[in-house]
Amino acid sequence: AVSAFFITAALARAPFLIGIGFVPRVLTPLTRLAEAGDYGHVRGLAWVVVVATVALAAIAGVLAYFLGPSVVGLLFGHEFAVSDVATAGVVSAVIVALGALGLNQVVLAEGRPLALVPAWTVGLLAAVIVLFVPFDPLPRVALAMLVGQAVALVALAVAVTSADRRR
């Protein structure tokens, strides 16, 4: 079960590995905006990132629910396919992680790395709470990943849009 979950998670992370290549391309212009004091533009984009991320994660999750176990089975063997719920949760969590990575870059560009700590701590606590829900273990872990990332995403958007003092 652990190997099957690992295979599914590794396959679902492919978009994340591609997306992480865009970090340097995003961080440089954000840093320039921050240095110029143009925070209004960035503030407006934070909630757009959240909405777009949630929409993409929902679409990816639905596709993963219906197609994911078959794709994993085709690529790695059907003994490595996890449930449709676990597959959808993992895929959605990866998409949400990409959106959170974008908002991380905004906070870093503003020179406020400590603002990341509360956002990710709240996300971690939310994930831990989901782990205590009585449910099958693999879907529970996948949903904990998703909930934790989603809570962190929203907390990062709040950190971006509610900061009183900017450098």
trRosetta pair geometry for C-beta under 8 A, 3 or more apart (Angstrom, degrees):
i j d omega theta_ij theta_ji phi_ij phi_ji
1 4 5.7 -53 -146 36 30 112
1 5 6.3 30 154 -18 64 106
1 82 7.7 83 -155 -108 70 101
1 137 7.3 60 151 83 145 123
1 138 6.1 -129 -178 -60 108 123
2 5 5.8 -54 -148 37 31 110
2 6 6.3 34 152 -22 64 106
3 6 5.5 -54 -147 36 32 114
3 7 6.4 35 154 -21 65 103
3 80 6.7 -79 122 -120 92 93
4 7 5.8 -51 -149 33 31 112
4 8 6.5 29 153 -16 64 106
4 72 7.9 82 -165 155 82 139
4 79 7.2 -119 -87 137 116 58
4 80 4.6 -177 -117 -155 77 51
4 81 6.7 -37 -159 50 116 13
4 82 5.0 139 136 -61 111 87
4 138 7.7 -22 91 -119 108 150
5 8 5.7 -56 -149 38 32 110
5 9 6.1 29 155 -17 67 109
5 82 5.7 65 -86 -69 63 146
5 86 6.9 -83 -112 170 90 136
5 90 7.8 174 -162 -74 76 144
5 138 5.4 -149 -84 -134 120 107
5 141 6.9 26 -155 79 148 140
5 142 7.8 -139 -143 -59 106 98
6 9 5.8 -56 -143 40 29 109
6 10 6.1 30 157 -21 65 108
7 10 5.8 -56 -145 36 27 111
7 11 6.3 24 157 -15 63 108
7 72 6.3 112 122 -158 111 112
7 76 5.1 144 -173 167 144 177
7 80 4.6 -4 54 177 161 124
8 11 5.9 -58 -148 39 28 109
8 12 6.2 25 155 -18 65 111
8 68 7.3 58 -145 168 108 115
8 72 5.5 -20 -95 -104 81 149
8 80 7.6 178 -43 153 81 86
8 81 7.5 93 -76 -139 112 41
8 82 5.1 -63 -30 16 154 118
8 86 6.8 65 109 126 166 103
8 87 5.6 -112 -157 -107 133 76
8 90 5.5 106 131 58 106 164
9 12 5.6 -57 -143 39 30 111
9 13 6.3 35 155 -28 64 106
9 90 5.2 -116 -95 -156 68 134
10 13 5.8 -54 -150 28 30 114
11 14 6.3 -20 -176 -20 42 111
11 71 7.6 166 158 119 148 110
11 72 6.2 -170 33 -100 162 89
11 75 7.0 127 -108 77 140 154
11 76 7.8 -118 -53 -22 135 130
12 15 7.7 -42 171 23 51 96
12 16 8.0 43 126 -5 66 111
12 64 7.4 34 -108 -120 112 142
12 87 7.7 176 -68 -161 126 65
12 90 4.7 168 7 131 169 102
12 91 4.6 -130 -134 -90 119 61
12 93 7.8 55 138 60 142 87
12 94 4.7 -179 145 -16 99 147
13 16 4.6 -55 -162 40 68 121
13 17 6.0 70 140 -26 87 97
13 94 5.6 -150 -95 -123 49 133
14 17 5.8 -54 -149 33 32 110
14 18 6.6 28 154 -14 64 105
15 18 5.6 -57 -150 40 37 110
15 19 5.8 36 153 -21 70 111
15 94 6.2 114 60 136 104 121
15 95 7.0 8 92 -87 145 70
15 98 6.7 -54 127 -59 104 143
16 19 5.5 -56 -141 41 30 112
16 20 6.2 37 157 -30 65 102
16 94 5.1 -106 -42 -168 116 100
16 97 6.0 0 -110 92 125 122
16 98 5.9 -139 -106 -70 71 93
16 101 7.9 132 -148 -21 89 149
17 20 5.9 -42 -143 23 29 113
17 21 7.8 40 151 -24 52 95
18 21 6.1 -51 -175 17 39 115
19 22 5.8 -51 -168 23 50 113
19 98 4.6 -25 142 -130 171 115
19 101 7.0 119 129 68 118 147
20 23 5.6 -10 -170 -19 54 117
20 101 7.0 -90 -98 -173 73 160
21 24 7.9 -45 177 23 44 94
22 25 5.0 -64 -162 47 61 115
22 26 5.7 55 143 -23 87 107
23 26 5.9 -63 -145 39 29 105
23 27 5.9 25 163 -22 68 112
23 101 6.9 -79 -91 161 106 115
23 105 6.3 -167 -148 -85 79 132
24 27 5.9 -53 -133 36 30 110
24 28 6.6 33 169 -23 63 105
25 28 6.8 -52 -151 26 23 108
25 29 7.8 7 160 1 54 105
26 29 6.8 -70 -161 43 33 97
26 30 6.1 25 154 -15 70 118
26 102 6.5 -94 177 -131 163 78
26 105 5.2 52 112 132 116 164
27 30 5.7 -64 -145 43 31 111
27 31 6.0 35 159 -25 68 107
27 105 4.9 -115 -86 -158 80 113
27 108 6.8 -30 -132 91 110 120
27 109 6.0 -171 -154 -74 65 103
28 31 5.8 -54 -147 32 27 111
28 32 6.7 26 155 -18 61 104
29 32 5.5 -52 -149 35 37 113
29 33 6.4 39 152 -19 68 102
30 33 5.6 -51 -149 36 35 112
30 34 6.3 35 152 -19 66 106
30 42 6.8 88 -141 -107 90 127
30 105 5.8 121 36 138 162 97
30 106 5.7 -121 -157 -106 141 54
30 109 3.6 -109 124 -74 104 171
31 34 5.6 -54 -147 38 32 112
31 35 6.2 33 154 -20 66 105
31 109 4.4 -127 -73 -143 57 93
32 35 5.7 -53 -145 36 31 111
32 36 6.3 23 156 -13 64 109
33 36 5.8 -63 -148 43 29 106
33 38 4.5 -87 -164 70 82 108
33 39 7.6 130 145 -77 99 39
33 41 6.3 -105 -156 68 136 124
33 42 5.9 138 124 -48 141 115
33 109 7.2 38 58 147 92 136
34 37 7.6 43 -180 -71 31 25
34 38 7.6 -89 -66 51 22 69
34 39 7.1 55 -115 -81 62 81
34 42 7.5 20 -71 -28 79 158
34 109 4.6 170 -16 141 140 88
34 110 4.7 -155 -128 -96 133 51
34 111 6.8 158 155 -7 141 89
34 166 7.4 -134 -152 178 84 116
34 167 7.1 36 167 73 103 93
37 166 7.2 130 -136 104 68 125
38 41 5.2 6 154 16 102 116
38 42 7.1 113 116 -12 75 96
39 42 5.5 -62 -154 44 48 110
39 43 5.8 54 150 -29 78 104
39 110 7.3 60 -109 -110 108 119
39 163 8.0 -105 -166 72 145 112
39 166 5.2 -127 -63 -76 152 174
40 43 5.6 -50 -145 31 30 114
40 44 6.6 29 158 -17 62 104
41 44 6.2 -59 -158 33 28 109
41 45 6.8 21 151 -15 62 111
42 45 5.7 -62 -152 37 35 111
42 46 6.8 52 152 -43 66 93
42 106 5.6 150 -173 -147 121 117
42 109 8.0 -154 -119 83 153 130
42 110 7.7 178 111 -63 163 113
42 160 6.7 -118 140 -176 100 114
43 46 5.9 -40 -158 3 34 116
43 160 6.4 174 -112 139 57 90
43 161 4.9 104 -153 -116 90 72
44 47 7.5 -66 -173 34 35 94
44 48 7.0 30 142 -13 66 116
45 48 5.1 -62 -152 42 47 118
45 49 6.1 54 150 -28 77 99
45 106 7.9 -176 86 -95 112 142
46 49 5.8 -54 -157 29 30 113
46 50 6.8 28 148 -18 63 103
46 103 6.3 75 -139 -117 87 107
46 106 6.7 -147 -92 91 96 174
46 156 7.8 -152 -157 121 110 78
46 157 4.5 141 158 -141 107 78
46 160 4.1 174 -101 90 145 139
46 161 5.2 -144 62 -49 150 100
47 50 5.2 -44 -148 33 43 116
47 51 6.3 41 154 -16 69 102
47 157 5.8 96 -82 -168 58 132
47 161 7.0 29 -39 -58 97 147
48 51 6.0 -55 -146 40 31 107
48 52 6.0 27 157 -15 66 111
49 52 6.0 -59 -141 43 26 107
49 53 5.9 28 159 -22 63 112
49 99 5.5 147 163 -160 92 95
49 102 5.5 -151 -149 99 138 134
49 103 6.0 162 108 -61 151 96
49 157 7.0 -171 70 -94 103 107
50 53 5.8 -59 -146 37 24 111
50 54 6.3 21 159 -16 63 108
50 99 6.8 113 -102 167 37 136
50 103 7.9 39 -63 -61 81 138
50 153 5.9 136 -119 149 85 106
50 154 6.3 77 -134 -96 134 61
50 157 4.8 -14 -53 -66 130 153
51 54 6.0 -56 -146 38 28 108
51 55 6.3 27 155 -18 63 109
52 55 5.7 -56 -147 38 30 112
52 56 6.2 26 157 -14 66 108
52 99 7.2 168 85 -109 83 122
53 56 5.9 -58 -145 41 28 107
53 57 6.0 28 156 -19 65 110
53 95 6.5 159 -166 143 75 87
53 96 5.8 94 161 -119 114 53
53 98 7.1 -175 -127 80 106 84
53 99 2.9 9 -104 -74 145 156
53 100 7.7 112 -156 -32 162 60
53 102 7.9 -157 -70 34 126 128
53 153 6.2 -144 100 -158 152 147
54 57 5.7 -55 -142 39 29 112
54 58 6.3 33 156 -23 63 105
54 96 7.4 42 -88 -101 54 95
54 99 7.9 -21 -34 -13 54 174
54 150 7.4 72 -101 -132 94 104
54 153 7.9 161 -60 115 87 152
55 58 5.8 -54 -149 32 29 111
55 59 6.6 25 155 -14 63 105
56 59 5.8 -55 -147 38 33 109
56 60 6.0 29 156 -15 67 110
56 95 5.2 -155 114 -176 100 133
56 99 7.8 157 52 -52 122 118
57 60 5.7 -55 -140 43 30 109
57 61 5.9 35 156 -25 64 109
57 92 4.3 78 -179 -155 94 79
57 93 7.8 86 -146 -48 121 18
57 95 4.0 180 -91 88 76 126
57 96 5.0 31 -90 -53 149 84
57 99 7.7 -73 -39 -5 117 131
57 146 7.8 139 178 -145 132 102
57 150 7.9 -171 107 -88 169 101
58 61 5.6 -54 -144 35 27 114
58 62 6.5 27 157 -18 62 103
58 92 7.2 50 -76 -123 30 117
59 62 6.0 -54 -151 34 29 108
59 63 6.5 25 153 -13 64 108
60 63 5.8 -57 -148 41 32 110
60 64 6.0 31 154 -19 67 110
60 91 5.1 -145 145 144 104 109
60 92 6.0 160 87 -88 100 58
60 94 8.0 -103 134 67 151 94
60 95 5.0 149 37 -43 152 146
61 64 5.6 -55 -141 40 29 110
61 65 6.2 39 154 -29 64 102
61 88 4.3 68 -167 -173 78 92
61 89 7.3 50 -132 -72 109 28
61 91 5.9 168 -93 84 52 102
61 92 3.7 16 -74 -65 111 117
61 95 7.8 -108 -40 25 84 135
62 65 5.5 -47 -149 27 31 117
62 66 6.8 11 159 -3 62 106
62 88 7.2 52 -69 -133 20 121
63 66 6.3 -69 -152 46 29 97
63 67 5.5 -25 172 29 70 118
63 68 7.4 103 121 -44 64 88
63 91 7.7 -110 76 131 87 157
64 67 6.6 -74 -116 61 22 78
64 68 3.7 38 -167 -51 67 130
64 84 7.8 147 128 -164 67 66
64 87 4.9 -158 162 135 100 93
64 88 4.5 155 91 -99 105 54
64 90 7.5 -147 171 64 153 78
64 91 3.7 180 -67 24 160 154
64 92 7.2 -134 36 -33 141 77
65 68 6.7 36 -38 13 12 115
65 84 4.8 61 -162 171 63 102
65 85 7.1 30 -122 -84 94 38
65 87 6.8 158 -93 82 35 100
65 88 3.9 17 -67 -71 82 130
66 84 7.2 44 -69 -146 26 124
67 70 5.7 -73 -163 48 51 110
67 71 5.6 48 148 -26 86 110
68 71 5.7 -59 -143 36 30 109
68 72 6.2 25 162 -14 68 106
68 81 7.9 143 126 -150 72 96
68 84 6.7 132 57 -133 107 60
68 87 3.4 160 115 158 144 138
68 88 6.6 -162 7 -59 149 58
68 91 6.3 -130 -95 -31 139 139
69 72 5.8 -54 -143 40 32 110
69 73 6.0 35 156 -21 65 110
69 81 4.1 82 -161 -177 81 121
69 82 6.8 -127 -103 66 95 42
69 83 7.1 -44 -78 -171 132 14
69 84 5.7 -72 -17 -78 124 67
69 87 5.5 -134 -53 -29 73 155
70 73 5.5 -56 -145 40 29 114
70 74 6.2 32 155 -22 65 106
70 81 7.4 45 -59 -121 21 147
71 74 5.7 -52 -146 34 29 112
71 75 6.3 16 159 -8 64 111
72 75 6.1 -65 -144 45 28 102
72 76 5.7 -32 178 35 68 111
72 80 5.9 -128 156 107 104 92
72 81 4.5 141 88 -102 113 76
72 82 7.3 -6 85 16 167 69
72 87 6.9 -134 -13 -111 136 127
73 76 7.1 -76 -117 60 16 71
73 77 6.5 -48 -154 135 54 19
73 78 3.8 28 -142 -95 112 65
73 80 7.1 169 -96 62 49 76
73 81 4.2 -20 -60 -47 91 132
76 80 4.2 -57 115 65 120 149
76 81 7.8 157 70 -53 101 67
77 80 5.2 83 71 7 81 103
78 81 5.3 -36 -155 8 52 119
81 87 7.6 -18 -167 -65 78 132
82 86 4.2 -70 134 86 124 136
82 87 5.8 161 76 -53 92 82
82 138 5.3 -139 -158 158 128 148
82 142 7.9 156 122 -48 145 139
83 86 4.6 93 58 9 85 102
83 87 6.8 -150 94 -5 44 87
83 136 7.2 69 -4 97 155 150
83 138 6.5 139 18 91 104 122
83 139 5.7 -40 69 -61 134 107
84 87 5.7 -55 -144 38 30 112
84 88 6.2 30 157 -18 65 108
85 88 5.9 -55 -146 38 28 109
85 89 6.3 29 155 -20 63 109
85 139 4.2 17 105 -123 116 126
85 142 7.1 150 129 74 71 138
85 143 7.6 -18 159 -52 102 107
86 89 5.7 -56 -147 36 29 113
86 90 6.3 27 158 -17 65 107
86 136 8.0 -84 -56 101 112 116
86 138 4.4 -10 -103 135 147 101
86 139 4.5 -104 -67 -84 80 60
86 141 7.6 29 -135 61 103 86
86 142 4.3 155 -148 -14 60 149
87 90 6.0 -57 -148 36 28 107
87 91 6.3 22 158 -13 65 110
87 142 7.6 -34 -17 -134 14 160
88 91 6.0 -59 -144 41 28 107
88 92 6.0 26 160 -16 65 112
88 142 7.6 96 70 148 55 139
89 92 5.9 -59 -144 41 26 108
89 93 6.1 29 157 -23 63 109
89 139 6.3 125 -2 -154 145 63
89 142 3.0 107 90 140 129 107
89 143 4.8 -80 -129 -66 143 53
89 145 6.5 112 150 57 99 102
89 146 4.8 -108 -161 -25 80 130
90 93 5.7 -55 -147 34 28 113
90 94 6.6 29 155 -21 63 103
90 142 4.7 -71 -47 -133 75 107
90 145 6.5 37 -109 70 56 148
90 146 7.9 -99 -69 -53 21 98
91 94 5.9 -53 -154 30 32 111
91 95 6.8 29 151 -16 64 103
92 95 5.8 -55 -153 35 36 110
92 96 6.3 33 152 -16 68 106
92 146 5.1 28 95 -119 109 121
93 96 5.7 -55 -146 40 33 111
93 97 6.2 41 151 -26 65 104
93 142 6.8 -148 -12 -171 134 66
93 145 4.0 18 -133 125 163 104
93 146 4.2 -106 -73 -80 91 62
93 148 7.9 32 -138 56 115 86
93 149 5.0 134 -154 11 76 144
94 97 5.4 -49 -148 31 33 117
94 98 6.9 40 150 -23 62 97
95 98 5.7 -47 -158 26 36 114
95 99 7.0 33 147 -13 63 101
96 99 5.7 -52 -155 37 39 112
96 100 6.3 39 149 -18 68 106
96 146 6.6 106 17 -147 146 63
96 149 4.0 116 105 126 120 122
96 150 5.3 -60 -153 -73 153 66
96 153 5.6 -98 -175 -41 95 143
97 100 5.5 -54 -145 40 34 112
97 101 6.3 44 152 -27 65 101
97 149 5.1 -72 -66 -137 71 136
98 101 5.5 -48 -150 29 31 116
98 102 6.9 35 150 -20 61 99
99 102 5.6 -50 -158 29 36 114
99 103 6.8 27 150 -10 66 103
99 153 5.4 34 102 -131 112 126
100 103 5.7 -56 -149 41 38 107
100 104 6.2 50 148 -28 67 100
100 149 6.0 -128 -17 -167 144 83
100 152 5.4 35 -129 109 141 106
100 153 4.5 -99 -77 -87 92 77
100 156 5.8 134 -143 7 76 153
101 104 5.3 -45 -149 27 33 120
101 105 6.8 37 152 -23 61 100
102 105 5.8 -54 -159 28 33 112
102 106 7.1 35 145 -20 63 99
103 106 5.3 -43 -153 27 44 116
103 107 6.7 43 151 -16 68 100
103 153 6.7 126 19 -147 145 61
103 156 3.8 107 123 135 136 130
103 157 6.1 -77 -124 -66 149 61
103 159 7.9 110 162 60 114 105
103 160 6.0 -107 -156 -36 98 136
104 107 5.9 -59 -155 38 33 109
104 108 6.2 28 151 -15 68 109
104 116 6.2 47 -132 -113 86 121
104 156 6.6 -61 -62 -136 56 144
105 108 5.6 -54 -143 41 33 111
105 109 6.0 38 155 -24 67 105
106 109 5.7 -54 -146 34 28 111
106 110 6.6 23 155 -15 62 107
106 156 7.9 115 55 165 111 105
106 160 5.2 19 114 -113 137 126
107 110 5.9 -60 -153 38 30 109
107 112 5.3 -88 -174 76 79 96
107 113 7.0 113 132 -101 99 34
107 115 5.1 -139 -156 80 124 116
107 116 5.7 145 110 -63 150 86
107 119 8.0 -138 -60 9 163 149
107 156 6.6 -101 -32 -154 130 93
107 159 6.0 10 -97 118 124 126
107 160 6.4 -103 -68 -80 81 83
108 111 7.6 46 177 -71 36 23
108 112 7.6 -120 -89 55 23 56
108 113 5.9 40 -109 -87 73 81
108 116 7.7 19 -60 -49 82 128
110 160 7.9 160 -11 -127 147 72
110 163 7.2 120 152 63 157 169
110 166 6.0 -78 -160 -146 114 97
110 167 6.5 141 174 32 67 96
111 167 4.6 -19 59 26 137 150
112 115 4.2 24 139 -2 112 121
112 116 8.0 146 117 -22 75 75
112 159 7.7 -173 114 165 134 112
112 163 6.8 -108 -65 -117 172 150
112 167 7.6 -175 -51 -6 86 108
113 116 5.8 -34 -174 8 54 116
114 117 5.7 -28 -169 4 56 118
115 118 7.0 -49 -164 32 46 99
115 119 7.0 40 148 -12 68 114
115 159 4.6 135 166 -170 116 130
115 163 7.0 -36 -107 -86 153 121
116 119 5.8 -70 -156 44 39 111
116 120 5.8 20 161 -8 78 115
116 156 7.5 14 -120 -107 65 97
116 159 7.7 140 -79 135 37 173
117 120 6.5 -67 -143 44 23 98
117 121 6.0 24 161 -22 63 114
118 121 5.5 -58 -140 38 30 113
118 122 6.2 31 162 -20 67 104
118 155 6.8 -141 118 174 82 128
118 159 7.3 152 70 -83 106 122
119 122 6.2 -57 -154 34 25 107
119 123 6.6 24 149 -16 61 109
119 152 5.3 87 152 -154 86 70
119 155 3.7 165 -135 116 76 112
119 156 4.6 82 -165 -67 155 65
119 158 7.6 171 -101 55 103 95
119 159 5.4 -69 -58 -23 126 137
120 123 5.3 -50 -146 38 39 117
120 124 6.2 44 153 -23 67 102
120 152 5.3 35 -104 -128 51 123
120 155 7.7 -156 -38 85 32 136
121 124 5.6 -50 -148 34 32 112
121 125 6.4 33 153 -18 64 104
122 125 5.7 -52 -148 36 32 112
122 126 6.4 35 152 -21 64 104
122 151 5.6 -131 126 146 92 114
122 152 6.8 156 77 -88 84 59
122 155 4.9 144 62 -78 135 156
123 126 5.7 -54 -149 34 31 112
123 127 6.5 32 153 -19 64 105
123 148 4.5 83 167 -179 82 69
123 149 6.4 60 -162 -85 128 18
123 150 7.8 155 -128 58 98 40
123 151 4.5 167 -105 83 63 95
123 152 2.9 -8 -64 -53 146 97
123 153 7.8 94 -96 -6 128 56
123 155 6.5 -128 -44 24 91 134
124 127 5.7 -55 -151 35 33 112
124 128 6.4 33 152 -20 66 105
124 148 6.0 47 -93 -148 28 120
124 152 7.8 61 -27 -68 60 116
125 128 5.6 -52 -147 35 33 112
125 129 6.5 37 153 -22 65 102
126 129 5.7 -51 -152 31 33 113
126 130 6.7 33 151 -18 64 103
126 147 5.1 -136 141 139 108 100
126 148 5.2 167 80 -98 94 55
126 150 7.9 -104 118 67 151 82
126 151 4.0 119 9 -4 162 161
126 152 8.0 -145 36 -34 127 72
127 130 5.8 -55 -154 34 34 111
127 131 6.7 42 148 -28 64 101
127 144 4.3 83 -164 173 77 87
127 145 6.6 48 -129 -82 121 26
127 147 5.9 159 -90 81 57 92
127 148 2.9 -1 -56 -64 112 125
127 151 7.8 -140 -36 32 74 126
128 131 5.5 -47 -156 23 37 118
128 132 7.4 32 151 -17 62 100
128 144 7.4 80 -61 -156 19 122
128 148 8.0 81 -13 -88 57 118
129 132 6.1 -61 -166 30 38 108
129 133 7.8 51 140 -35 63 92
129 147 7.9 -98 68 121 94 144
130 133 5.6 -33 -164 2 49 117
130 140 6.8 172 145 -172 87 75
130 143 5.6 -144 175 113 136 94
130 144 4.0 180 87 -98 120 75
130 147 4.8 138 -46 42 148 149
130 148 7.4 -116 21 -39 129 86
131 140 6.3 96 -128 152 46 109
131 141 7.2 38 -108 -95 89 58
131 144 5.0 37 -60 -97 77 149
133 140 6.2 -171 71 -132 92 108
133 143 7.8 -53 55 93 138 136
135 139 6.0 -93 145 87 118 105
135 140 4.4 149 79 -74 107 103
135 143 7.5 1 90 31 158 142
136 139 5.0 60 74 27 101 106
136 140 6.3 -174 83 -18 45 96
137 140 5.6 -67 -146 37 25 115
137 141 6.4 23 162 -19 66 104
138 141 5.9 -51 -146 33 32 108
138 142 6.5 30 155 -15 64 106
139 142 5.5 -56 -146 40 36 113
139 143 6.0 32 157 -17 70 107
140 143 5.9 -55 -143 40 28 107
140 144 6.2 33 153 -23 63 106
141 144 5.5 -52 -146 34 31 115
141 145 6.6 37 152 -22 63 100
142 145 5.7 -50 -155 31 32 113
142 146 6.5 29 149 -16 64 106
143 146 5.4 -52 -147 38 37 113
143 147 6.0 34 156 -17 70 106
144 147 5.9 -53 -139 40 29 107
144 148 6.0 30 160 -19 63 111
145 148 6.0 -62 -147 39 23 110
145 149 6.3 19 159 -15 63 111
146 149 6.0 -60 -147 39 26 107
146 150 6.1 23 157 -19 65 111
147 150 5.7 -57 -143 38 29 111
147 151 6.2 28 159 -18 65 107
148 151 6.0 -55 -145 36 27 107
148 152 6.3 24 156 -15 62 109
149 152 5.7 -59 -149 40 30 111
149 153 6.2 38 151 -27 66 105
150 153 5.5 -48 -148 29 31 117
150 154 6.7 26 156 -13 63 103
151 154 6.0 -55 -151 39 32 106
151 155 6.2 31 152 -17 66 110
152 155 5.5 -57 -142 41 32 112
152 156 6.1 36 156 -23 66 104
153 156 5.9 -54 -150 33 26 111
153 157 6.7 26 151 -17 61 104
154 157 5.6 -52 -151 35 35 112
154 158 6.5 37 150 -19 65 103
155 158 5.5 -50 -149 36 35 114
155 159 6.4 39 150 -22 65 103
156 159 5.4 -50 -148 34 35 114
156 160 6.4 35 153 -20 66 103
157 160 5.7 -52 -147 35 33 111
157 161 6.1 11 161 -3 67 113
158 161 6.3 -68 -139 48 26 96
158 162 5.4 -5 175 3 67 125
159 162 6.7 -66 -119 46 16 93
159 163 6.6 37 173 -51 56 99
160 163 7.0 -49 -160 -5 18 109
163 166 5.9 92 117 -72 121 83
